[in-house]
Amino acid sequence: MTTSIQSLRTKSIRQAKLKLDQHRELGTKSALNIFEVAELLDSIRNTENKMIEEPQAFALILN
């Protein structure tokens, strides 16, 4: 995996976590609805899973 793709993924995770932290602090005054929060959580989980799986897949290609 190239460094630029990995840095983009870590940046997207960081931004999603920041939005969720802001949502948590604002509580009911937050502009996010339940669907947006769920989408952020899903994107974090999916991106983290891709970051874990891709180095292993890349190692198999090299072997």
N, C-alpha and C positions, 0 to 999 in steps of 0.2 A: 504494500500500500504506500502510495506516495505521501510525503510529508504534508503537502498542501491539502490533500483530501482529509487526512487525519486532523489537521489543524482546523479545517472547516467544520468537521464533526464535533470537535471539542468546543469550538466557539458556539455552535448551535445548541449543544447541551448546556453550556454556561448561560446562554441567553434564556433558554427555556426555564432553567432553574431560578434565574433571577426574576422572571415574570411570575413564577409560582410563589417565590418568597414575598414579592410585593403583594400578590393576591392574598396570601396568608395574613400579612400585616394589616391590609385594608379591611379584611373580613367582608361584611355585607356591603361595604361602600366600593368594593372592587368592580371594575368595568367588565371583568371576565365573567362569562356564564359557565355553566357546568360542562357544556360541550367543548368550549375552548380549553378549559382546565384538563379535561380528559384527553384532548388532542395533544396538549403539551406533555402530559405524562406518558402517552404512547410514543411520542417522538423521542423522548429521553430514553425510554426502555429500548426501542428499536435501534436507536443510534448506538447505545452502549453494547447491545448484542452484536451489531455489525462490527464494532471495533474489536470485540473479543474473537469473533469467528473469522474475520478476514485474514489476520496474520497466519492462522492455522491453514486456511485454504491456500494462501500464497506459498507456504512451506511445502504443501503437497505438490503444487505445480513445479516447484524447483527440484523436487526429488524425482 
